[in-house]
Amino acid sequence: MPCGGGRHPVRWEAGSLLLPEHPDVEGELVLAALGGEKAGCVELAEAWQRHGADLSVLAIGPRHAADEIAVSWDDVVTTWPGSAGQPGRGGPAQHGPMRRPAAMPASMAALSARRQQMQQEHERAQRRTNDMLSLLALGYGFQARLGGQVAAAYAAEQADERTRPALVAAISGRLAPVVEDWIGLDPGQVVVSLHTGPGWGSVEMTGRGEERRLRVALPTGWLARVWACGLALTGRHLVVAVQRAGWPDARVLALRAPGAEPVELDVHGATGPGDATRWEA
């Protein structure tokens, strides 16, 4: 990614975003707080942290490896024209505290407060736009792993009325293309619900003809442990859980067909085009 006058590598490894060219990120943040410039890589790492539990990432991010989201670093720089090639720089101007006249009428004071609030909302919206463009510009490999991190943040929690619709939609959007490749079923015939409690969930076919539906209940953690790792469809099986995580070898629980008993598969992974992970049983 662009950083300063050049380009720096960014790595994702073992669940963490790493900045090989910035070994002392905390020290750089201290210097930035004292008025120094903040490196583009550090800005990116902060954006990743800000959105590590942001459900909107699951709505914006890709559904599968071929679901390309074409965002370049040029797009990021265009959004913040003063950035000089660094995401996050050149944002809203920073002003000192405004001094209010002692005799300012109440109506003018209210108007001033409203304008200040609108300015702050505008700056937050700009920051969010820049964050999302920067994270998407990293490419599919990072996009999928950020989605997995968001899902993992909610996997240990009981979904409520606020989060359940977003999580169901996130699983549905990523599972439906997998099911189409798995058994040739139209994505519109896949009905998803959240599984809670012990076990991996359930997958069953109901109805006939136009009324046929594949009803799937999976936990939120499926997005993090299966989908984000590129395991969803492996060896013509639908993977529903991971029994032993690891790279490049792992063990999963998978279904050959709807309603069948799950079987254990030992799988071996390799990195494919565009940082998409490919597994073989």
C-alpha positions as semicolon CSV with decimal commas, in nm:
position;residue;x (nm);y (nm);z (nm)
1;M;0,000;0,000;0,000
2;P;0,111;0,366;-0,041
3;C;0,297;0,495;0,265
4;G;0,504;0,812;0,270
5;G;0,685;0,839;-0,061
6;G;0,682;0,468;-0,140
7;R;0,488;0,146;-0,092
8;H;0,495;-0,086;0,209
9;P;0,378;-0,446;0,249
10;V;0,091;-0,528;0,484
11;R;0,041;-0,881;0,617
12;W;-0,242;-1,073;0,777
13;E;-0,118;-1,370;0,976
14;A;-0,266;-1,582;1,255
15;G;-0,554;-1,344;1,313
16;S;-0,359;-1,018;1,319
17;L;-0,285;-0,735;1,076
18;L;0,092;-0,680;1,067
19;L;0,303;-0,386;0,944
20;P;0,652;-0,522;0,866
21;E;0,795;-0,175;0,790
22;H;0,664;-0,025;1,117
23;P;0,803;-0,227;1,409
24;D;0,722;0,047;1,664
25;V;0,363;0,143;1,588
26;E;0,297;0,268;1,943
27;G;0,597;0,502;1,922
28;E;0,474;0,639;1,589
29;L;0,131;0,705;1,740
30;V;0,291;0,901;2,024
31;L;0,484;1,115;1,776
32;A;0,169;1,172;1,571
33;A;-0,015;1,283;1,885
34;L;0,261;1,540;1,942
35;G;0,204;1,689;1,597
36;G;0,400;1,460;1,367
37;E;0,262;1,297;1,055
38;K;0,095;0,958;1,086
39;A;0,213;0,692;0,841
40;G;-0,038;0,555;0,592
41;C;0,018;0,199;0,715
42;V;-0,059;0,303;1,072
43;E;-0,377;0,482;0,954
44;L;-0,480;0,159;0,784
45;A;-0,418;-0,048;1,097
46;E;-0,633;0,194;1,296
47;A;-0,910;0,166;1,038
48;W;-0,892;-0,214;1,064
49;Q;-0,925;-0,190;1,441
50;R;-1,215;0,057;1,420
51;H;-1,414;-0,180;1,200
52;G;-1,314;-0,514;1,349
53;A;-1,664;-0,551;1,498
54;D;-1,858;-0,340;1,245
55;L;-2,154;-0,536;1,106
56;S;-2,169;-0,313;0,799
57;V;-1,843;-0,477;0,684
58;L;-2,044;-0,796;0,625
59;A;-2,293;-0,603;0,412
60;I;-2,025;-0,427;0,205
61;G;-1,768;-0,704;0,173
62;P;-1,748;-0,981;-0,090
63;R;-1,970;-1,292;-0,091
64;H;-1,718;-1,520;-0,266
65;A;-1,378;-1,506;-0,435
66;A;-1,525;-1,410;-0,775
67;D;-1,727;-1,126;-0,618
68;E;-1,464;-0,865;-0,705
69;I;-1,485;-0,525;-0,538
70;A;-1,266;-0,304;-0,755
71;V;-1,122;-0,033;-0,531
72;S;-0,772;0,098;-0,595
73;W;-0,540;0,318;-0,389
74;D;-0,604;0,589;-0,649
75;D;-0,971;0,579;-0,547
76;V;-0,867;0,630;-0,184
77;V;-0,646;0,927;-0,269
78;T;-0,920;1,081;-0,488
79;T;-1,162;1,069;-0,195
80;W;-0,914;1,264;0,020
81;P;-0,749;1,496;-0,236
82;G;-0,489;1,631;0,006
83;S;-0,357;1,293;0,109
84;A;-0,045;1,304;-0,113
85;G;-0,069;0,932;-0,174
86;Q;-0,139;0,831;0,184
87;P;-0,478;0,702;0,295
88;G;-0,608;0,891;0,593
89;R;-0,405;1,209;0,541
90;G;-0,540;1,536;0,413
91;G;-0,876;1,491;0,583
92;P;-1,098;1,757;0,738
93;A;-0,908;2,063;0,856
94;Q;-0,846;2,082;1,229
95;H;-0,946;2,405;1,397
96;G;-0,875;2,539;1,742
97;P;-1,157;2,596;1,991
98;M;-1,403;2,864;1,884
99;R;-1,454;3,155;2,122
100;R;-1,817;3,246;2,167
101;P;-1,897;3,612;2,230
102;A;-2,015;3,665;2,584
103;A;-2,340;3,825;2,477
104;M;-2,432;3,580;2,199
105;P;-2,812;3,539;2,187
106;A;-2,951;3,197;2,272
107;S;-3,076;3,147;1,914
108;M;-2,730;3,213;1,770
109;A;-2,569;2,987;2,028
110;A;-2,807;2,707;1,929
111;L;-2,730;2,765;1,561
112;S;-2,357;2,759;1,629
113;A;-2,390;2,434;1,825
114;R;-2,593;2,282;1,542
115;R;-2,334;2,382;1,284
116;Q;-2,058;2,233;1,497
117;Q;-2,256;1,911;1,530
118;M;-2,310;1,895;1,153
119;Q;-1,939;1,951;1,094
120;Q;-1,851;1,669;1,330
121;E;-2,101;1,437;1,160
122;H;-1,955;1,528;0,821
123;E;-1,602;1,453;0,943
124;R;-1,712;1,116;1,085
125;A;-1,879;1,029;0,753
126;Q;-1,563;1,124;0,563
127;R;-1,350;0,918;0,797
128;R;-1,578;0,618;0,757
129;T;-1,572;0,646;0,377
130;N;-1,194;0,664;0,378
131;D;-1,170;0,370;0,617
132;M;-1,388;0,148;0,401
133;L;-1,216;0,239;0,074
134;S;-0,873;0,176;0,230
135;L;-0,978;-0,163;0,366
136;L;-1,139;-0,268;0,037
137;A;-0,828;-0,157;-0,157
138;L;-0,632;-0,433;0,018
139;G;-0,804;-0,695;-0,201
140;Y;-1,010;-1,008;-0,147
141;G;-0,770;-1,188;0,087
142;F;-0,789;-0,911;0,344
143;Q;-1,158;-0,838;0,278
144;A;-1,256;-1,197;0,359
145;R;-1,042;-1,203;0,673
146;L;-1,186;-0,877;0,800
147;G;-1,535;-1,021;0,748
148;G;-1,427;-1,326;0,943
149;Q;-1,298;-1,108;1,227
150;V;-1,630;-0,923;1,245
151;A;-1,821;-1,252;1,254
152;A;-1,589;-1,385;1,525
153;A;-1,662;-1,076;1,734
154;Y;-2,031;-1,172;1,738
155;A;-1,992;-1,550;1,748
156;A;-1,967;-1,566;2,127
157;E;-2,268;-1,341;2,180
158;Q;-2,637;-1,423;2,170
159;A;-2,783;-1,248;1,865
160;D;-3,058;-1,001;1,953
161;E;-3,321;-0,814;1,752
162;R;-3,059;-0,560;1,645
163;T;-2,790;-0,796;1,520
164;R;-2,985;-1,105;1,409
165;P;-3,113;-0,969;1,072
166;A;-2,764;-0,852;0,970
167;L;-2,604;-1,184;1,066
168;V;-2,869;-1,391;0,888
169;A;-2,827;-1,176;0,577
170;A;-2,448;-1,215;0,596
171;I;-2,468;-1,594;0,612
172;S;-2,739;-1,610;0,343
173;G;-2,542;-1,398;0,097
174;R;-2,232;-1,615;0,135
175;L;-2,398;-1,955;0,164
176;A;-2,638;-1,929;-0,131
177;P;-2,366;-1,923;-0,403
178;V;-2,196;-2,217;-0,231
179;V;-2,521;-2,417;-0,231
180;E;-2,570;-2,344;-0,602
181;D;-2,226;-2,493;-0,676
182;W;-2,287;-2,778;-0,430
183;I;-2,625;-2,913;-0,547
184;G;-2,736;-2,672;-0,822
185;L;-3,014;-2,518;-0,615
186;D;-3,126;-2,164;-0,697
187;P;-3,003;-1,917;-0,431
188;G;-3,360;-1,795;-0,381
189;Q;-3,455;-2,140;-0,249
190;V;-3,207;-2,127;0,039
191;V;-3,358;-2,028;0,374
192;V;-3,111;-1,946;0,651
193;S;-3,157;-1,914;1,027
194;L;-2,911;-1,874;1,312
195;H;-2,824;-2,186;1,510
196;T;-2,766;-2,143;1,881
197;G;-2,662;-2,395;2,140
198;P;-2,448;-2,709;2,105
199;G;-2,374;-2,877;1,775
200;W;-2,307;-2,735;1,429
201;G;-2,671;-2,680;1,324
202;S;-2,879;-2,847;1,053
203;V;-2,927;-2,870;0,675
204;E;-3,243;-3,024;0,531
205;M;-3,443;-3,014;0,209
206;T;-3,819;-2,959;0,228
207;G;-4,101;-2,936;-0,026
208;R;-4,111;-3,022;-0,395
209;G;-4,093;-2,837;-0,723
210;E;-4,125;-2,463;-0,684
211;E;-4,186;-2,512;-0,313
212;R;-3,856;-2,690;-0,260
213;R;-3,638;-2,519;0,001
214;L;-3,304;-2,590;0,158
215;R;-3,338;-2,490;0,521
216;V;-3,005;-2,424;0,685
217;A;-2,933;-2,334;1,046
218;L;-2,571;-2,235;1,113
219;P;-2,400;-2,043;1,395
220;T;-2,245;-1,701;1,334
221;G;-1,904;-1,862;1,385
222;W;-1,947;-2,047;1,051
223;L;-1,861;-1,723;0,875
224;A;-1,534;-1,691;1,064
225;R;-1,416;-2,051;1,088
226;V;-1,543;-2,188;0,756
227;W;-1,636;-1,922;0,499
228;A;-1,358;-1,669;0,566
229;C;-1,104;-1,953;0,545
230;G;-1,230;-2,056;0,200
231;L;-1,352;-2,393;0,330
232;A;-1,725;-2,368;0,254
233;L;-1,723;-2,611;-0,039
234;T;-1,440;-2,864;-0,024
235;G;-1,420;-3,198;-0,204
236;R;-1,784;-3,156;-0,324
237;H;-1,891;-3,141;0,040
238;L;-2,056;-2,853;0,224
239;V;-1,835;-2,784;0,524
240;V;-2,038;-2,702;0,833
241;A;-1,772;-2,694;1,106
242;V;-1,398;-2,709;1,172
243;Q;-1,284;-2,978;1,411
244;R;-0,910;-2,909;1,398
245;A;-0,792;-2,574;1,267
246;G;-0,452;-2,539;1,107
247;W;-0,252;-2,442;0,801
248;P;-0,201;-2,597;0,558
249;D;-0,371;-2,905;0,709
250;A;-0,700;-2,909;0,896
251;R;-0,990;-3,139;0,975
252;V;-1,351;-3,041;0,904
253;L;-1,705;-3,175;0,940
254;A;-1,888;-3,180;0,607
255;L;-2,206;-3,296;0,430
256;R;-2,211;-3,489;0,103
257;A;-2,582;-3,413;0,054
258;P;-2,866;-3,237;0,240
259;G;-2,993;-3,446;0,530
260;A;-2,689;-3,678;0,524
261;E;-2,484;-3,748;0,831
262;P;-2,175;-3,526;0,849
263;V;-1,838;-3,689;0,786
264;E;-1,486;-3,592;0,889
265;L;-1,253;-3,475;0,612
266;D;-0,882;-3,409;0,633
267;V;-0,811;-3,113;0,407
268;H;-0,499;-2,950;0,265
269;G;-0,489;-2,583;0,167
270;A;-0,300;-2,371;-0,084
271;T;-0,321;-2,006;-0,184
272;G;-0,495;-1,949;-0,517
273;P;-0,533;-1,645;-0,744
274;G;-0,617;-1,321;-0,568
275;D;-0,519;-1,460;-0,227
276;A;-0,824;-1,687;-0,229
277;T;-0,759;-2,008;-0,036
278;R;-0,815;-2,339;-0,213
279;W;-0,862;-2,662;-0,019
280;E;-0,853;-3,025;-0,127
281;A;-0,998;-3,316;0,069
